[in-house]
Amino acid sequence: MEQAPDPQDEGKMMDKSIGQMKDSYRTIDEKLKLRGEDPLYLLIGKVLLRVLLIIVMIALSPFLVIGLIFAFIAAL
């Protein structure tokens, strides 16, 4: 017999996941921050990487929304 997961545990896991995601984003954002002492090639690279990451996030967003919908359906 399978026992239903505790809602508090799920909330803690969700908070932990969100915290890790925020930390990862902050790390990437800090590395891609434009600084005055950066050479031109590094500035161009940072801008291109930032644009690429934005495109990837936009491309993944429909899949995340679909995944959330399925998760809510499964939870009901």
N, C-alpha and C positions, 0 to 999 in steps of 0.2 A: 504494500500500500504506500503510495507516494504522498508525502506531506507537503502542504502548500508552503511556499517560502514566506518568511516573515517580512511584512511590508517595511519594517524599520531597517532590516538588513539590505533590502533592495534600495532603499533611500540612501543608505550609507555607501553602497557600491556605486550608485549613480553620482553621488557627490564626489566620491574618490575619482571616478572616471572624468567628470567634468573638471575637477581640479588638475588632473594630469594633462588634459587637453589644453587648459588655460596656460599651464606652465610651458608646454611645448610651443604654443603660439607665442608666448612672451619671449622664449629663447630664440625662436626664428626671427621674430620682430626685432629683437636687440641686435642680432647678427646682421640683419639687412638694413639697419638704420644708416642713413647717409651721414657721413662725417666730413668736415671740411678738409681734413688731412688725407682723405682717400684719393689715390690717383684716379685719373679719368677712366681707365679700363675697369677699375673696381666699382666705380659709381655706376657705369653702364651695366655691369654684371649684376649689381644689386637691384637696379631698377628692373632689369629683365627677369630676374628670379622672382621679384615681388609680383610682377604682372603674371608670370607663369603660375604662381601659387594662387592668385586670385581666379585665374581661369580654371584651375583644377578644382577649387572650392565651388565655383559656380557649376561646373560640370557634375560634381558629385552630389550636389544638393537635391536633385530629384530622387536619386537613389536613397538618400537619407530620409527623405519625406516618405517614400514608399515603405522603407524599413520601419519607420515609426508607426505608420498606419497598420502594418501587419503585426507589430508588437502590441498595439492597443487592441486589435481584434483578438489576438491570442490571449491577452490578459482578461478579456471579457469571457 
